């Protein structure tokens, strides 16, 4: 089993190409643009999924350029086909190094209803970039620039295992049931096979392979598809499953503490 990019839905691809063109004109030095997340992994849910975009600049951008890129991205969100745009901008050097503290130039989260901008210079970095890089390298969809494997450095397996365990721990306290269960499913698949997949594929494959309690996995899949109401906090059986996944991830990574 291997990770692979899926052709994004046409509406997502066209919108992301337009957003990339606007960002490129504002940046003046865009080396690459890559779709990742559900649009590239095959788990896209119209109106529910975010458009995840990673932009790579050829070098540092000054405040004026960063402001122009931010304005361009905000301008594109009016007809965004997803729930929101989640976009990080990094330099080519940052993309190659793939190491803590995971520095970046800019992060923009935007939709017609909300907006958040974080400038990376002088900040603590963004550990989520670890997984963005890993997904882009394994299955990113190229909108502009060379193939992702030529742009993003390899993220070591122990770092990914540790990240997944931390993300699942966070999810149990802060995220809906479907998020925790399906992320747990795809984390198990990564630990078993090194595969990176969407939440939907993770839940379906885990169910087919008997890697988790069927009732929990089916419930989370139906929630993800919008067939059941959102459950804001995981039920006890879901918590038990996710905690077992966290323990398995930590056991697979000798650098992580047990328990």
C-alpha positions in Angstrom: 0.0 0.0 0.0 1.4 3.4 -1.0 0.3 7.0 -0.6 -0.8 8.6 -3.8 -2.2 11.9 -5.0 -5.8 11.9 -6.3 -6.9 14.4 -8.9 -8.7 17.1 -7.0 -12.4 17.8 -7.8 -12.5 20.2 -10.8 -14.1 23.1 -8.8 -11.3 22.9 -6.2 -8.5 22.6 -8.8 -9.8 25.6 -10.8 -10.2 27.7 -7.7 -6.8 26.8 -6.3 -5.2 27.5 -9.7 -6.8 31.0 -9.6 -5.7 31.6 -6.0 -2.2 30.5 -7.0 -2.1 33.0 -9.9 -3.2 35.8 -7.6 -0.7 34.9 -4.9 2.1 34.5 -7.5 1.5 38.0 -8.8 1.6 39.4 -5.3 4.6 37.4 -4.2 6.8 38.1 -7.3 8.9 35.0 -6.4 6.6 32.0 -6.2 8.6 28.7 -6.6 5.7 26.3 -6.0 2.1 25.8 -5.0 0.7 22.6 -3.8 -2.8 21.3 -2.8 -2.7 18.9 0.1 -5.3 17.6 2.6 -8.5 16.0 1.6 -8.6 17.6 -1.9 -5.4 15.7 -2.8 -6.0 12.6 -0.7 -9.4 11.8 -2.1 -11.5 12.6 1.0 -13.0 15.9 -0.2 -16.5 16.7 1.2 -18.1 19.7 -0.5 -18.9 22.5 1.9 -17.3 20.6 4.8 -13.6 20.3 3.8 -11.0 23.0 3.8 -8.9 23.9 0.8 -5.4 23.2 2.1 -2.7 25.1 0.1 1.0 25.3 0.7 2.9 28.1 -1.2 6.7 28.0 -1.5 8.5 31.3 -2.1 11.9 31.4 -3.7 13.3 33.5 -0.8 12.2 35.7 2.1 9.4 38.2 1.5 9.3 41.7 3.0 6.3 43.0 4.9 4.8 44.7 1.8 5.0 41.4 -0.2 3.5 39.4 2.7 0.7 42.0 2.9 0.1 41.7 -0.8 -0.1 37.9 -0.7 -2.5 38.1 2.3 -4.8 40.5 0.4 -4.7 38.3 -2.7 -5.7 35.2 -0.8 -8.5 37.0 1.0 -9.7 38.3 -2.3 -10.0 34.7 -3.6 -12.1 33.3 -0.7 -15.4 34.8 -1.7 -16.1 31.8 -4.0 -14.0 29.3 -2.2 -15.5 25.8 -2.9 -14.6 24.6 0.6 -15.5 25.4 4.1 -12.4 27.7 4.3 -8.9 28.3 2.9 -6.0 27.1 5.0 -2.7 28.4 3.4 0.8 28.5 4.7 3.7 30.3 2.9 7.2 29.0 3.4 10.6 29.6 1.7 12.2 27.0 -0.5 14.9 26.6 2.2 12.4 26.0 4.9 10.6 23.4 2.8 13.8 21.5 2.2 15.0 21.5 5.9 11.8 20.0 7.5 13.0 20.4 11.0 12.0 22.2 14.2 11.0 24.8 15.0 9.2 24.6 11.6 9.5 28.2 10.6 7.2 29.9 8.1 6.6 33.2 6.5 2.8 33.5 6.7 -0.3 31.5 7.6 -3.7 32.6 6.3 -7.0 31.0 7.4 -9.9 32.6 5.6 -13.5 32.2 4.6 -16.4 34.6 3.9 -17.2 34.4 7.6 -13.8 34.6 9.3 -10.1 35.5 8.8 -6.9 34.8 10.7 -3.4 35.9 9.7 -0.2 34.9 11.4 3.2 36.2 10.3 5.9 33.7 11.0 9.0 35.9 11.5 10.1 35.9 15.1 7.4 33.5 16.1 7.7 29.9 17.6 7.1 28.1 14.3 4.2 25.8 13.3 4.6 22.1 14.1 1.6 21.4 11.8 4.0 22.0 8.9 5.6 18.7 9.7 2.5 16.9 8.5 1.8 19.3 5.7 5.3 18.6 4.3 4.8 14.8 4.7 1.4 14.9 2.9 2.7 17.2 0.1 5.7 14.9 -0.4 3.6 11.8 -0.5 0.5 13.0 -2.3 0.5 16.7 -2.9 -1.1 18.0 -6.1 1.2 20.4 -8.0 -0.4 23.6 -9.1 2.8 25.4 -9.9 6.5 24.4 -9.7 8.4 21.1 -9.7 7.1 17.9 -8.2 6.7 17.9 -4.4 9.4 15.4 -3.8 11.9 17.8 -5.3 10.7 20.6 -3.0 10.0 19.2 0.4 12.5 17.3 2.5 11.8 13.9 3.9 10.2 14.0 7.4 11.6 11.2 9.6 9.1 8.5 10.6 9.7 9.0 14.4 8.7 12.7 14.0 5.5 11.8 12.2 4.6 9.2 14.8 5.1 11.6 17.6 3.1 14.3 15.9 0.2 11.9 15.3 0.1 10.9 18.9 0.1 14.6 20.0 -2.6 15.5 17.5 -4.8 12.6 18.7 -4.3 13.6 22.3 -5.3 17.2 21.5 -8.3 15.9 19.5 -9.8 14.0 22.4 -10.1 17.2 24.3 -11.0 19.7 21.6 -12.4 18.0 18.5 -15.6 16.2 17.4 -15.8 12.4 17.5 -15.4 12.0 13.7 -12.1 13.9 13.8 -10.6 11.9 16.6 -11.7 8.5 15.3 -10.9 9.0 11.7 -7.5 10.6 12.4 -6.9 7.7 14.7 -7.7 5.3 11.9 -5.3 6.9 9.4 -2.6 7.1 12.1 -2.9 3.4 12.5 -2.5 2.9 8.8 0.6 5.1 8.8 2.1 3.1 11.7 1.3 -0.2 10.0 2.2 0.5 6.4 3.6 4.0 6.2 0.6 5.1 4.1 -0.8 8.6 4.3 -4.5 8.8 3.4 -7.6 10.8 3.9 -9.9 10.5 6.9 -12.5 8.8 4.8 -10.0 6.3 3.4 -8.5 5.8 6.8 -11.8 4.9 8.4 -12.9 2.7 5.5 -9.6 0.8 5.3 -9.4 0.4 9.1 -12.9 -1.1 9.0 -12.1 -3.4 6.2 -9.0 -4.6 7.9 -10.4 -5.0 11.4 -8.1 -2.4 12.9 -10.8 -0.9 15.2 -14.2 -1.4 16.6 -16.7 -1.6 13.7 -19.5 0.3 15.4 -17.1 3.2 16.3 -15.6 3.4 12.8 -19.0 3.2 11.0 -20.4 5.9 13.2 -17.5 8.2 12.6 -17.7 7.6 8.8 -21.4 8.4 8.8 -20.7 11.6 10.7 -17.9 12.6 8.3 -20.3 12.1 5.3 -23.0 14.1 7.0 -25.3 11.1 7.4 -25.4 11.5 11.2 -25.3 14.7 13.3 -22.0 16.0 14.5 -21.0 14.6 17.9 -19.1 17.4 19.6 -17.2 15.1 22.0 -16.2 11.5 21.5 -18.3 8.8 23.2 -16.6 6.5 25.7 -16.1 3.7 23.1 -14.5 6.2 20.7 -12.2 7.5 23.4 -11.1 4.0 24.2 -10.2 3.4 20.6 -8.3 6.6 20.1 -6.4 6.0 23.4 -5.4 2.6 22.1 -4.1 4.2 18.9 -2.1 6.8 20.9 -0.5 3.9 22.9 0.3 2.0 19.7 2.0 5.1 18.1 4.1 5.7 21.2 5.1 2.1 21.3 6.1 2.3 17.7 8.3 5.3 18.4 11.0 4.5 21.0 11.5 8.2 21.7 8.0 8.7 23.0 7.1 8.2 26.7 4.8 5.3 27.4 1.3 5.8 28.8 
